[in-house]
């Protein structure tokens, strides 16, 4: 095990022992596997992703760590509406010396901006929020920005407000028209879907 995750665990135990189960969930085998699946597909795309947005990135790690091993990142912003999640990410980045990591606590639907320098947007939590067109309707990204989305068919979980039944449904909901990758992974009790593409 990477000793830095042990340090993160120690930080959680000191600061938020009542929520340590959330940290355990964030580094569970299925969480790690799905993030590896994403990164492995991204590296098949002949692009250097230097400026990244993560939508609903939770604690950010281990995904940020995986990305940093593949790309020379100038800026990565973890955007989440949960202040606790972004504060954890802000603290974890110090254990990894990831000074390029920023956090932003905000509602993706109601906040906008011009982000012409961003070349990759990741959302592995699509089941928790509206469709991508709704999320970016008041944001401006460049035409070559790549969007990578994951969702699942776990309809029975209360805060899963936007699950899908297939990769085809995820593609349709995403609004992406230049699909670079689409796939499905069976996770024993549910399926995980991923699409990567451009508008």
C-alpha positions as CSV (number, residue, x, y, z in Angstrom):
1,X,0.0,0.0,0.0
2,X,1.2,3.5,-0.8
3,X,2.3,5.1,2.5
4,X,0.6,8.3,1.5
5,X,-2.8,6.7,1.8
6,X,-1.8,5.5,5.3
7,X,-1.1,9.2,6.1
8,X,-4.5,10.2,4.7
9,X,-6.1,7.5,6.9
10,X,-4.3,8.9,9.9
11,X,-5.5,12.4,9.1
12,X,-9.0,11.2,8.8
13,X,-8.7,9.3,12.1
14,X,-7.4,12.4,13.9
15,X,-9.8,15.0,12.4
16,X,-13.0,13.1,11.5
17,X,-13.0,9.7,13.2
18,X,-16.8,9.6,13.0
19,X,-16.6,9.7,9.2
20,X,-13.7,7.3,8.6
21,X,-16.1,4.9,6.9
22,X,-16.4,7.4,4.1
23,X,-12.6,7.3,3.5
24,X,-12.7,3.5,3.5
25,X,-15.5,3.6,0.8
26,X,-13.5,6.1,-1.3
27,X,-10.6,3.6,-1.6
28,X,-12.6,0.4,-1.9
29,X,-11.6,-2.1,-4.5
30,X,-14.5,-1.2,-6.8
31,X,-13.8,2.6,-6.5
32,X,-10.2,2.0,-7.4
33,X,-11.0,-0.4,-10.2
34,X,-13.5,2.0,-11.9
35,X,-10.9,4.9,-11.7
36,X,-8.3,2.7,-13.2
37,X,-10.7,1.8,-16.0
38,X,-11.2,5.5,-16.7
39,X,-7.5,6.3,-16.7
40,X,-6.6,3.3,-18.8
41,X,-9.0,4.5,-21.5
42,X,-7.9,8.1,-21.3
43,X,-4.3,7.2,-22.0
44,X,-5.5,5.5,-25.3
45,X,-6.4,9.0,-26.5
46,X,-3.4,10.7,-28.0
47,X,-3.7,13.9,-25.9
48,X,-1.8,15.5,-23.1
49,X,-4.3,16.6,-20.5
50,X,-2.8,19.5,-18.6
51,X,-5.9,21.4,-17.3
52,X,-8.7,19.3,-15.8
53,X,-12.0,19.7,-14.1
54,X,-13.5,16.9,-12.0
55,X,-17.2,17.2,-11.4
56,X,-18.5,15.7,-8.1
57,X,-15.0,14.4,-7.4
58,X,-15.7,13.6,-3.7
59,X,-12.3,13.4,-1.9
60,X,-10.4,13.5,-5.3
61,X,-8.2,10.6,-4.4
62,X,-7.2,8.1,-5.7
63,X,-8.2,9.4,-9.1
64,X,-6.0,12.5,-8.9
65,X,-3.0,10.4,-8.0
66,X,-3.7,8.1,-10.9
67,X,-3.9,11.0,-13.4
68,X,-0.8,12.6,-12.0
69,X,1.2,9.4,-12.9
70,X,0.1,9.7,-16.5
71,X,0.1,13.4,-17.2
72,X,2.0,16.6,-16.4
73,X,-0.9,18.5,-14.9
74,X,-0.8,22.3,-14.7
75,X,-4.2,22.7,-13.0
76,X,-6.8,20.3,-11.7
77,X,-10.0,21.6,-9.9
78,X,-12.2,19.2,-8.0
79,X,-15.7,20.8,-8.0
80,X,-18.1,19.4,-5.5
81,X,-21.2,20.8,-3.7
82,X,-20.1,19.0,-0.5
83,X,-17.8,21.3,1.5
84,X,-16.6,18.4,3.6
85,X,-15.5,16.5,0.5
86,X,-13.6,19.5,-0.9
87,X,-11.9,20.2,2.4
88,X,-10.7,16.6,2.6
89,X,-9.3,16.9,-1.0
90,X,-7.6,20.1,-0.1
91,X,-5.8,18.5,2.8
92,X,-5.0,15.2,1.0
93,X,-3.2,17.0,-1.8
94,X,-0.5,18.0,0.6
95,X,0.4,14.4,1.3
96,X,1.0,13.9,-2.4
97,X,2.7,17.3,-3.1
98,X,0.0,18.0,-5.7
99,X,0.2,21.8,-5.7
100,X,-1.6,21.9,-8.9
101,X,-4.8,20.7,-7.2
102,X,-7.6,23.3,-6.5
103,X,-11.0,22.7,-4.9
104,X,-14.2,24.6,-5.5
105,X,-17.4,24.1,-3.4
106,X,-20.3,25.0,-5.6
107,X,-23.5,23.8,-7.3
108,X,-22.5,22.9,-10.9
109,X,-25.9,23.6,-12.3
110,X,-26.2,27.2,-11.1
111,X,-22.6,28.4,-11.5
112,X,-21.0,29.3,-14.8
113,X,-17.7,30.5,-16.3
114,X,-15.4,30.5,-19.2
115,X,-12.9,27.7,-19.2
116,X,-11.2,27.7,-22.6
117,X,-8.0,26.3,-21.1
118,X,-9.6,23.2,-19.8
119,X,-8.9,20.1,-22.0
120,X,-10.5,17.4,-19.9
121,X,-13.7,17.2,-17.8
122,X,-14.3,14.1,-15.7
123,X,-17.6,13.1,-14.0
124,X,-17.5,9.6,-12.5
125,X,-20.6,10.5,-10.4
126,X,-23.1,11.2,-13.2
127,X,-25.8,9.2,-11.3
128,X,-25.8,11.9,-8.7
129,X,-26.5,14.9,-10.9
130,X,-28.4,16.2,-14.0
131,X,-27.3,15.3,-17.5
132,X,-24.1,16.9,-18.8
133,X,-25.8,19.4,-21.1
134,X,-27.6,20.8,-18.0
135,X,-24.3,21.0,-16.1
136,X,-22.5,22.9,-18.7
137,X,-25.3,25.1,-20.2
138,X,-23.8,28.2,-18.6
139,X,-20.2,27.3,-19.0
140,X,-17.9,27.7,-22.0
141,X,-15.3,25.1,-22.8
142,X,-13.2,24.9,-26.0
143,X,-14.3,22.6,-28.8
144,X,-11.5,20.2,-28.3
145,X,-12.3,19.6,-24.6
146,X,-12.8,15.9,-23.8
147,X,-15.6,14.8,-21.5
148,X,-15.3,11.5,-19.6
149,X,-18.5,10.2,-17.8
150,X,-19.3,7.2,-15.7
151,X,-22.7,6.2,-14.4
152,X,-24.5,3.0,-13.2
153,X,-27.8,1.2,-13.0
154,X,-28.1,1.3,-9.2
155,X,-31.6,2.9,-9.2
156,X,-32.4,1.7,-5.7
157,X,-30.0,4.2,-4.0
158,X,-31.8,7.3,-2.8
159,X,-29.3,9.9,-3.9
160,X,-28.9,8.3,-7.4
161,X,-31.2,10.6,-9.2
162,X,-30.0,9.9,-12.8
163,X,-29.0,6.3,-13.4
164,X,-28.9,4.7,-16.8
165,X,-29.5,1.2,-18.1
166,X,-26.8,1.1,-20.8
167,X,-23.8,2.8,-22.3
168,X,-26.1,3.8,-25.2
169,X,-28.4,5.6,-22.8
170,X,-25.4,7.4,-21.2
171,X,-24.3,8.5,-24.6
172,X,-27.7,9.9,-25.4
173,X,-28.0,11.7,-22.1
174,X,-24.5,13.1,-22.4
175,X,-25.2,14.9,-25.6
176,X,-21.7,14.1,-26.9
177,X,-21.6,13.5,-30.6
178,X,-17.9,12.5,-31.2
179,X,-17.6,9.3,-29.1
180,X,-14.0,8.2,-28.5
181,X,-14.9,5.3,-26.2
182,X,-18.0,3.7,-24.7
183,X,-18.0,0.6,-22.5
184,X,-19.7,-1.4,-19.8
185,X,-18.3,-3.3,-16.8
186,X,-20.3,-5.8,-14.8
187,X,-19.6,-5.3,-11.1
188,X,-21.4,-8.4,-9.7
189,X,-24.5,-6.7,-8.4
190,X,-24.7,-3.7,-10.8
191,X,-23.2,-2.4,-14.1
192,X,-20.9,0.5,-14.6
193,X,-21.1,2.5,-17.8
194,X,-18.5,4.9,-19.3
195,X,-18.4,7.2,-22.3
196,X,-15.6,9.5,-23.4
197,X,-16.1,12.0,-26.2
198,X,-16.5,15.6,-27.5
199,X,-19.3,17.9,-28.4
